[in-house]
Amino acid sequence: MAPVLLDAPPPPFPAPVTGAAATGGAAMSPTPVPIPRPRAACPAPIGPTPPSGTPPPSPVLVRPVPAPAAVVCDCPSDTGIPGTGWLPEAVQNWLHYQRGVLEFHGSLTTSGGHEHPWESKPWEWLWSGRPMLYYSTETTCMGERDCKGWLMLFGTPPIWWLLIPVIVWALYRWGIRGDGRFALPAVGFLASWVPWLIAYDRQMYFFYATALIPFVIIAIALIAGDVARWRPKGRPIGVGIVAAYLAVVAAAFVFWLPIMTGIPLPLETFEMRLWLPSWK
């Protein structure tokens, strides 16, 4: 709390200006006119009145000024959930907010008229059918040629186009052959994808599939390990197949890197990277 001195003497007033400086001409009076010095009224002191004849006390702190009170959120406390009226107001406000979030996302559906030019459904994620465009620009580059740059969430085709056979193989190895190594990618993929498939009417985007791809990579790595051990007649054919596949993945990543990072390209070079109509 900030103290206030109530008995401190007021600051001195400057002497009044007289003579020619005050009137803009000849001096009107050689005697200064006294100006009364107002004093602010002090509140009544707190405590008993001292007896007469007691010398006045030194300036003391007689009344503290309280600091500003904390701002309190005047949020609705009605959660809309039966049986929650007894909860503390902060908890009710939190539940009210969560209820609003749930209602908003529950109504963000395709059947409700919500559309977005880059939305996609779960079955399109399985082959990177509809990437997500975040940024686009049209400019000049490479000798004042017309260029275009896109920044997209885009799946490298040699990985995403093998997603379905890889997951089917993982389910077969785990569910039919009892290979426990494939339990994690199989269960993880289904747990990340099936809930979106059930709620397919909701507005969705390709970045929702981000949680799927780690399990796909795990399954690909397990399969690559099995293939690498394939040595017909003692020749490392399997190692060559795995090395060739990794080379294709690396080359594809470099080829599509400009549209994943927003690097402007000449129009004809840019169009070369949009293989499918759904990518445009």
C-alpha positions as CSV (number, residue, x, y, z in Angstrom):
1,M,0.0,0.0,0.0
2,A,1.3,3.5,-0.9
3,P,1.4,6.0,2.1
4,V,0.1,9.5,1.9
5,L,1.5,12.4,4.0
6,L,-1.5,14.4,5.2
7,D,0.2,16.9,7.4
8,A,3.0,18.1,5.1
9,P,3.1,21.8,4.3
10,P,2.0,22.8,0.8
11,P,4.7,23.9,-1.6
12,P,5.4,27.7,-1.7
13,F,3.7,29.7,-4.4
14,P,5.8,31.9,-6.7
15,A,5.7,35.7,-6.1
16,P,3.0,37.3,-8.2
17,V,4.2,39.2,-11.2
18,T,3.6,42.9,-11.0
19,G,4.3,46.1,-12.9
20,A,4.8,46.3,-16.6
21,A,5.5,42.6,-17.0
22,A,2.0,41.8,-15.7
23,T,0.0,44.4,-17.5
24,G,2.1,44.7,-20.7
25,G,2.5,48.4,-20.1
26,A,3.2,50.8,-17.2
27,A,3.4,49.5,-13.7
28,M,0.0,49.7,-12.0
29,S,1.1,49.3,-8.3
30,P,4.4,49.1,-6.7
31,T,3.1,46.9,-3.9
32,P,2.6,43.2,-4.5
33,V,-0.9,41.9,-4.0
34,P,-0.9,39.0,-1.6
35,I,-2.4,35.7,-2.9
36,P,-3.9,33.3,-0.3
37,R,-2.3,29.9,-0.1
38,P,-5.0,27.3,-0.1
39,R,-4.5,24.1,2.0
40,A,-6.1,20.8,1.2
41,A,-8.6,19.7,3.9
42,C,-7.2,16.7,5.8
43,P,-9.5,13.9,6.9
44,A,-10.2,13.4,10.5
45,P,-7.4,11.7,12.3
46,I,-7.7,8.1,13.3
47,G,-7.7,7.5,17.1
48,P,-8.4,9.6,20.2
49,T,-8.0,13.4,20.1
50,P,-4.9,14.5,22.1
51,P,-5.5,16.8,25.1
52,S,-5.1,20.5,24.8
53,G,-1.7,21.9,25.1
54,T,-0.1,18.9,23.5
55,P,2.5,20.0,20.9
56,P,1.5,19.1,17.4
57,P,2.9,15.8,16.2
58,S,5.4,15.4,13.5
59,P,4.0,14.5,10.0
60,V,2.9,10.9,10.3
61,L,1.2,8.3,8.1
62,V,-2.4,8.5,9.2
63,R,-4.2,6.7,6.5
64,P,-2.9,4.2,3.9
65,V,-4.1,4.2,0.3
66,P,-5.0,0.7,-0.8
67,A,-3.4,-0.7,-3.9
68,P,-5.7,-1.4,-6.9
69,A,-7.6,-4.6,-6.5
70,A,-6.9,-7.5,-8.8
71,V,-9.0,-7.6,-11.9
72,V,-11.6,-10.3,-11.6
73,C,-12.9,-12.0,-14.8
74,D,-16.7,-11.5,-15.0
75,C,-17.2,-14.7,-17.0
76,P,-20.4,-16.6,-17.0
77,S,-20.6,-19.2,-14.4
78,D,-23.3,-21.3,-16.0
79,T,-21.6,-24.3,-17.5
80,G,-24.7,-25.8,-19.0
81,I,-23.7,-29.1,-17.4
82,P,-26.1,-30.4,-14.8
83,G,-24.8,-30.8,-11.2
84,T,-21.9,-28.4,-11.5
85,G,-23.4,-25.4,-9.7
86,W,-21.6,-26.3,-6.5
87,L,-18.1,-26.1,-8.0
88,P,-15.9,-23.0,-7.5
89,E,-16.5,-20.2,-9.9
90,A,-13.1,-20.6,-11.5
91,V,-13.8,-24.3,-12.3
92,Q,-17.3,-23.4,-13.7
93,N,-15.7,-20.8,-15.9
94,W,-13.2,-23.3,-17.2
95,L,-16.0,-25.8,-17.9
96,H,-18.0,-23.1,-19.7
97,Y,-15.1,-22.4,-21.9
98,Q,-14.5,-26.1,-22.7
99,R,-18.2,-26.5,-23.5
100,G,-18.0,-23.5,-26.0
101,V,-15.0,-25.1,-27.7
102,L,-16.8,-28.4,-28.0
103,E,-19.9,-26.8,-29.5
104,F,-17.8,-24.8,-32.0
105,H,-15.9,-27.8,-33.3
106,G,-19.0,-30.0,-33.2
107,S,-20.7,-27.7,-35.6
108,L,-17.7,-27.2,-37.9
109,T,-19.0,-29.9,-40.4
110,T,-19.2,-30.3,-44.1
111,S,-23.0,-31.0,-43.9
112,G,-23.3,-27.7,-41.9
113,G,-22.1,-25.8,-44.9
114,H,-18.5,-25.2,-43.8
115,E,-16.1,-25.5,-46.8
116,H,-12.5,-24.7,-47.3
117,P,-10.6,-24.9,-50.6
118,W,-7.8,-27.0,-49.1
119,E,-9.7,-29.3,-46.8
120,S,-9.4,-33.1,-47.2
121,K,-10.9,-36.2,-45.8
122,P,-9.1,-39.1,-44.0
123,W,-9.1,-41.4,-47.1
124,E,-7.3,-38.7,-49.0
125,W,-4.5,-38.7,-46.4
126,L,-3.6,-42.2,-47.3
127,W,-2.0,-41.1,-50.6
128,S,-1.4,-37.4,-50.0
129,G,-4.3,-36.7,-52.2
130,R,-4.9,-33.1,-51.0
131,P,-1.9,-31.3,-49.5
132,M,-2.3,-28.1,-47.5
133,L,-1.3,-24.8,-49.0
134,Y,0.0,-22.3,-46.5
135,Y,1.6,-19.6,-48.6
136,S,1.8,-18.6,-52.3
137,T,3.5,-15.8,-54.2
138,E,3.9,-14.8,-57.8
139,T,7.1,-12.9,-58.6
140,T,10.0,-12.9,-61.1
141,C,13.2,-14.9,-60.8
142,M,16.0,-16.4,-63.0
143,G,16.4,-13.5,-65.4
144,E,13.0,-11.8,-64.9
145,R,11.0,-14.9,-65.7
146,D,7.5,-15.2,-64.3
147,C,7.8,-17.4,-61.3
148,K,5.5,-18.9,-58.6
149,G,6.3,-20.1,-55.1
150,W,4.2,-22.3,-52.9
151,L,4.7,-23.4,-49.3
152,M,2.7,-26.6,-48.8
153,L,2.4,-29.4,-46.3
154,F,3.2,-32.1,-48.8
155,G,3.9,-35.8,-48.4
156,T,6.9,-37.2,-50.3
157,P,5.2,-39.6,-52.8
158,P,7.7,-42.6,-52.5
159,I,6.7,-42.7,-48.8
160,W,3.0,-41.8,-48.9
161,W,2.2,-43.8,-51.9
162,L,3.4,-47.0,-50.2
163,L,1.3,-46.2,-47.0
164,I,-1.6,-48.5,-47.8
165,P,0.5,-51.6,-48.7
166,V,2.9,-51.0,-45.8
167,I,0.1,-50.8,-43.2
168,V,-1.7,-53.8,-44.7
169,W,1.5,-55.8,-44.4
170,A,2.0,-54.6,-40.9
171,L,-1.5,-55.8,-39.9
172,Y,-0.9,-59.1,-41.6
173,R,2.4,-59.7,-39.9
174,W,1.1,-58.8,-36.5
175,G,-2.5,-60.1,-36.7
176,I,-2.0,-63.3,-38.8
177,R,1.7,-64.2,-38.3
178,G,2.0,-63.0,-34.7
179,D,5.0,-60.8,-35.3
180,G,5.0,-58.5,-32.3
181,R,7.4,-56.1,-34.0
182,F,4.6,-54.8,-36.1
183,A,2.2,-54.2,-33.2
184,L,3.3,-50.7,-32.6
185,P,3.0,-49.3,-36.1
186,A,-0.3,-51.2,-36.8
187,V,-2.0,-50.2,-33.5
188,G,-0.5,-46.7,-33.6
189,F,-1.7,-46.0,-37.1
190,L,-5.2,-47.3,-36.5
191,A,-5.5,-45.3,-33.3
192,S,-4.5,-42.1,-35.1
193,W,-6.6,-42.6,-38.2
194,V,-9.8,-44.5,-37.4
195,P,-11.3,-41.8,-35.1
196,W,-11.0,-39.2,-37.9
197,L,-12.7,-41.7,-40.2
198,I,-15.6,-42.1,-37.9
199,A,-16.0,-38.3,-37.6
200,Y,-15.5,-37.8,-41.4
201,D,-18.2,-35.1,-41.6
202,R,-16.0,-32.6,-39.6
203,Q,-13.9,-30.2,-41.6
204,M,-10.4,-31.6,-41.8
205,Y,-7.0,-30.9,-43.3
206,F,-4.0,-32.8,-44.4
207,F,-1.9,-31.7,-41.4
208,Y,-4.2,-33.9,-39.2
209,A,-2.3,-36.8,-40.8
210,T,0.9,-35.7,-39.2
211,A,0.4,-38.2,-36.4
212,L,0.1,-41.1,-38.8
213,I,3.4,-40.9,-40.6
214,P,5.7,-41.8,-37.7
215,F,4.0,-45.3,-37.5
216,V,4.3,-45.6,-41.3
217,I,8.1,-44.9,-41.1
218,I,8.5,-47.5,-38.3
219,A,6.7,-50.1,-40.5
220,I,8.8,-49.2,-43.5
221,A,12.0,-49.5,-41.4
222,L,11.0,-53.0,-40.2
223,I,10.1,-54.1,-43.7
224,A,13.4,-52.6,-45.1
225,G,15.3,-54.6,-42.4
226,D,13.6,-57.8,-43.5
227,V,14.2,-57.1,-47.2
228,A,17.9,-56.3,-46.6
229,R,18.4,-59.8,-45.2
230,W,17.2,-61.3,-48.4
231,R,20.4,-62.9,-50.0
232,P,19.5,-65.3,-52.8
233,K,22.5,-67.4,-53.6
234,G,24.5,-65.4,-51.2
235,R,24.2,-62.2,-53.2
236,P,23.1,-59.0,-51.3
237,I,20.1,-58.3,-53.5
238,G,18.0,-57.1,-50.6
239,V,20.5,-54.5,-49.6
240,G,20.5,-53.2,-53.1
241,I,16.7,-52.9,-53.1
242,V,16.7,-51.0,-49.9
243,A,19.5,-48.7,-51.0
244,A,17.7,-48.0,-54.3
245,Y,14.5,-47.2,-52.4
246,L,16.2,-44.8,-50.1
247,A,17.9,-43.1,-53.0
248,V,14.5,-42.6,-54.7
249,V,13.1,-41.1,-51.4
250,A,16.0,-38.7,-51.1
251,A,15.8,-37.6,-54.8
252,A,12.0,-37.1,-54.5
253,F,12.5,-35.0,-51.4
254,V,14.9,-32.7,-53.2
255,F,12.7,-32.6,-56.3
256,W,9.6,-31.5,-54.3
257,L,11.5,-29.4,-51.7
258,P,10.8,-26.0,-53.5
259,I,7.0,-26.4,-53.0
260,M,7.5,-27.4,-49.4
261,T,9.6,-24.3,-48.6
262,G,8.1,-21.6,-50.8
263,I,11.1,-21.3,-53.2
264,P,9.9,-19.5,-56.4
265,L,10.3,-21.4,-59.6
266,P,9.6,-20.6,-63.2
267,L,6.0,-21.5,-64.1
268,E,6.9,-24.5,-66.3
269,T,9.2,-25.9,-63.7
270,F,6.7,-25.2,-61.0
271,E,3.9,-27.1,-62.9
272,M,6.2,-30.1,-63.3
273,R,5.9,-30.8,-59.6
274,L,2.1,-30.8,-59.5
275,W,1.5,-34.3,-60.8
276,L,-2.1,-34.7,-59.6
277,P,-5.1,-32.3,-60.3
278,S,-5.9,-32.5,-56.6
279,W,-2.5,-30.9,-55.7
280,K,-3.5,-27.7,-57.5
